[in-house]
Amino acid sequence: MRSAVSFLRRLFGPRGESSTSLSDAECEFLARLGRGDTLGSLQGVWSPIVGSLERKVDRFLEDGLLEDVSISERLCCVYGVAELKELLKEKGVKPKGKKSDLIDALIVALGAENISELVKHVQLYRLTEPGQEQLDAFEKRKTIERARMEELALLSLVKGDMKRAAEIVSQHEAGKVFQRGMSTGAAGGGFRFFEADLQAALFLVKYEYEDLPLSPDRRRRVGAALALSKLLGESTFDAGRRLLELAEGEFRCPSLSGPLMDSRCRVESYEIDPDMPQEIAELQAPELYARTRLFEANSYCQLRELKTDRTGRGVSILPHDEQACTICLGGRLDYSWSEIGKLPRLPRDWGCGCSYLAWIPDIDAEIRGLFD
């Protein structure tokens, strides 16, 4: 049936109906097919979202957004070099040459009918020019929508209106086909932040950022940028990029000069390397700064939750890495509830990745044994 649809479309052209009525979910599904994913590999995730995948593909073919790939491309998708060689040996053909040569030889050896039978289960397609135009328009619209969302959220965060900023971001997230924290989902299904994420974002908005040589207004914008990054669930790399853009490519924090030369303050996205590209080198300082402030916000919320629950005898500091934080490991780690005012604020330096946890002596001893 699908082959017949494809043939008729090639013979008479796509039907007159416009494809602009595709939903966001259909556009994303079309993009996955255009990237070379087979229909079978998409069934489990996409069927609950767009319904019958076969019907969707038929519609895309009829609208001229997709076309079938060649027999050679299907063989290339399904079989590796070793498998192709075995198939050729079974037909008495000596395998030689590159993968494309092996595929050509197999097509000749098996004949058109047999080769079609061999790959009939492989439902593989490519985008047509109209299909690519459809996705380009979709991506352009989504980019504009995200930019507008970020602009409005940042304005709210600069004003200190966390509630409005969270509403703006959550409305944007709810409109996604795949929402954060969900393996599958339908657009418009709703999105809610964890309370800890909201509290961490609020911490970042209220933070003073006195270590940055900026005006009060620019510092507020730094806080807003980091808070937005937290609400969006971005990586520290993305958060650092926001700070670099805010600083117009010249992010400065005098207290970071020393730590950036210390291997203990390594940034997870890359290793410190004098030969790294300039674009990446420029991100070292803002990313390390963003990572530290985001971690500080998370630690604040973590400690606040522990104080509310009051589980165990008090609060302990759990070392993250023996080499990365000699300050915490060289000092006291356990604080009873009566001594909680003496508990150090984490992170204690730029390389600190330690965290708080409830002080339950037997369990803590077992966990710390992992660092011995």
N, C-alpha and C positions, 0 to 999 in steps of 0.2 A: 504493500500500500504506500509506504513512504517513498519507495523508489519511483512509483507511478506519479506521486505528487511532485517529486523533484523533476521528473521528466516533463510533465505538463507545464510546470513553471518555466523550465528552460525553453519549451516550445512556444508558449503563449505569453511569457513574461509574468511578473507578479500581478496579483489581483489589484484592482484599483483602490481598495480600501487602504487608508493610511495607517501606518504602524505607530503613530504618535500616541495612541491610546494605551500603550504598554504601561503597566504599573511598575513601581520601583523594583518589586520582587522579580517581575518578568525581565526587566532590564538586567538585573544582576545575574539571573539565571542564563540569559542570553550571553552575557560576558563570560561566564564559566564555560559554556559550550564553545565560545570563540577562542578561549585559551587552550583548547585541545582536550578538555575533560570528556571522557566517554559518558554516554547517557547512563549506563549501568552504574558507574562510580558515583553518580549524583542522586540516585534514587532515594536512598535512606534519608538524606538531609532535606532535599528539595521537594519531594512529593507532598509532605505535610504543609508546605508553604504555598506552592503554586498549583497543586492538584496533579492531574495526570501529565507526566512529563512527555509522553508520546504525543498527546494532543497539543501541548505547547510547541513541541518541535514541528509538528505538522503545520501549525499556524505560522511559525517563523519561516518555514520553507515556502509556504504559499505567499507570504508577504515579501519574499525575496530578501530576507534578512540573513538567512543561512543557506548553505549549499553543502551537498555531500562531498566528502573528500575522495580522493582516488583510491583504488585498490592498493597501490603501493604505499600510500600513507597509512592505511589501515594495518597493513602487514608490519610496517615500521613501528607502529604503536604497540602491537600485540607481541611481536616476537623479537627476541634478542639475537645477536649474531650467532651464538652457539646453537640456538634452536633452529635458526634458518639453515645452518650447515647440516644439522641432523636431517631436516626435511629434504634437503637436496641429496644427501647420501642415500636416503630411502628410495629416491627416484633414480639412483644410479648416476647422479651428476656430481662431478668433483667440485666442491665449493672453492671459490677463489675470488679475491677482490674485496672491496669495501662492502658495507652493509647494503648500500644501494645496488651494488652489482649482484649481491646474493638475492635480493628481492626480485630484481629483473630476471635472474636465471630461474627462480622458483616459479614466477608467473608463466614463463615459457614452458617449463617442465610440466606444470600441472594443467595448463590450459585454462581458458576463460571460465568455463563452467565450474571446474573443481576449485579454482582459486576463489571464486565468488562464494562458494559453499564454505570455504575455510574461514572467511572473515565476515560471514553474514551476521554474526552476533555482535560485531564491533560497530556500534552506532557513534560515529565520529563525524564532526561537521566543522566548517570554517565560516567565518563571517564574510558576507558580501560587502561591497562598497556601501550600499544603503544601510546594512546592518552596522557597520563601523560608524557611519554618520549618526545613526540612532544612539549608539553608546557614547559617542563624543558629546552629543547634545545633553545626554543624561548626566555625564560626568561634569560638564560645564555647569549645569543647573545645580548639582549637589555641591560643587565647589563654592558657588555663589551663596547658596543657602548656609553652608558652614561658616563662611567668612562673615556673613551677616549675624549669625548666631554668636560667634566669638566677639564681634564688635559690641553687640548689645549686652552680652554677659560681662565683658570687661568694663563697660560704662557703669554697670550696676555694682561691680566689685570695687571700682575706684571710689564710688560713693559710699561703700560699706554696706550695700544692700544685698546681703548674702541670700536672703530668701528669694528675691527676684532673680538673681543670677542662677540659682539652683533650678528655678522654674524654667528659665530659658534653656538651660542645658538639658534638663530632663525631657522637655518637649521635643528637642532635637533628637535625643537618644530614642525616644518612644517611636519616632518616625522611621527608624532604621529597620531594615529587614532582619539583620542579626544584631540584637542588642547586647551590650556588655554584660557578661556574667551568664549568658544564655547560649546553649549550643545551637538551638534553633528558636525561632520566634516569628511572630507576624507583626508587621508594621502597625503601629497604633495600639499595641498591646499594653502599653504603660511602662513606666520606668521609675524606680525609686532609688535614691541614694541610701547607702548605709549611713547611719548617724555619725559614725567615726569619721567618714570621709567629709561630711559637712563640717564637723568640728575642726578637722585638720585644715580645711580650706579657710575657715574663719580665723584660725590661729595665724595663717599666712597673711591674711588681709590685715590683721591687727599688729603684726610684727613691725618693729621700728626700722630695721635694716640700717642701723647706725654705722656699720662697717663699710658701707658703700658711700663714696664721695659724690653724693647726689643731692639735689634739692628735695625738700619734703614731698613735693608733688611727684617727682620721678620715683621716689621710694614707694609711694602709694601705688604707682603703676607697676613696680616690681612685685609688690605683694599681690596685686590683682592678677598679674601674669602667672605667678606661681600657683595662686588659688585656682585659676582657670585650668591650669595644667593638671592639678589634683582632681578637679571635678570631671575632667575629660579622661582621667585614667591614663595619662601619657607617661612615657618613659622619661628618665632623667635627661636623656639625650634631647628629647623634644622640649622639655622644660628649659634646658640650657640654651637651646636655639631661640626660644622666646626671649630670654634675657639678652642674648646677643643682638637680636633684632631691635629690642628696645633701646639698647646702647648704641645702635647704629654701627655695629661691627667693632666697637672698642669697649668691651666690658672691662672694668677695672675694680679690683678689690685688693688693696695693699696687703691685707693680712694673708692673702692666698699665695704670695710670691714664694715663700719658703715651702709650704706644703706641696706645691705643684712639682717641686724637684724631689719630693720624698716618695719612694716607691710604695710606701704603706698607704698613700692616698690615691692609689690607682683608681681609675674610673673604668667601670665595667665594659663600656662600649669600645674601648681601645686601650692599648698599652702606651705609656709615655715613650715616644720615639722621636728623636730629633729630625728624622727624615720623613715624618708624616706629612701629608698634604696640608697646605696652609689652611684650607677650609676646616679641617678637623682640628688642627693645632689651635685655631682661634676659639674652638669650643671647649678646650680643656678647663679654663677658669670658670666660665659660666655654668658648665655642667657640674663641676665639683661643687660650686656654690649652690646650685639648685638642688643637687642630691642631698647636701647637708641640711639645707633649710626644710626640704620635704621630709627628711628623716626626723628632724627635730619636731616638726608638726605631728608626725605619726607617734613619736615617743611621748609627746605631751598627752595625746589622746589615750595612749596605752596606759600611762601612769594614772590618768584621771579615772579610767575604768577600773584599775586595780584598787584605787583608793575607795571607789564606790562599793566594790564587791567585798573588799577586806577578807580575801581568802588567805589562809595560812597565817604565818607569824609576822609577815611584813612583806617587803619588796626586795628582790634580788636583781643584780645586774648580770645578765647572761652574755659572756664574751662572744663576739662574732667571729673573730679570727685572732689567734695568738700573736701573729706577726703584725697585724694591722692596728692593734690597739694595746700598746704597752701601758698606757695610762690607766685604763680600767683594770687590767690584769695586775698591775703593780700596786693597786690600792684595795680598799675594802669593797666587798661585793654584796654583803647582806645587811639589811637595815630593818629593825623591828618597827612596828607601828608607832611606838613611842619616840623613835628616832627618825621618823620619816622626813622631818624638816632638814636633816643633814644629807639626805640622798642627793647625789650629784645629778645635775640636769644633763641628759643625753641629747645629742652626741657631745662628748667631752673635748674632742678636737676634730679636725677636718677628716681624719682617716678613721674615726670611730664608727663602727657599725654595730655596737652592742645594743642590747634591748633589755627592757624591764620584764620581769615575770614574778608571779607570786612566790614568796619565800616559803617553800615547803621542804624542810631540811633533807629528808630522805630522797625525795625526787630530785632536788637541786644537786645533791652530791652525785647522783647517777648521771645527770646531764653533764656536769662539769668534768666528770671522768673522761668524757669524750675528747677533752682538750688536753689531757695529761700526756 
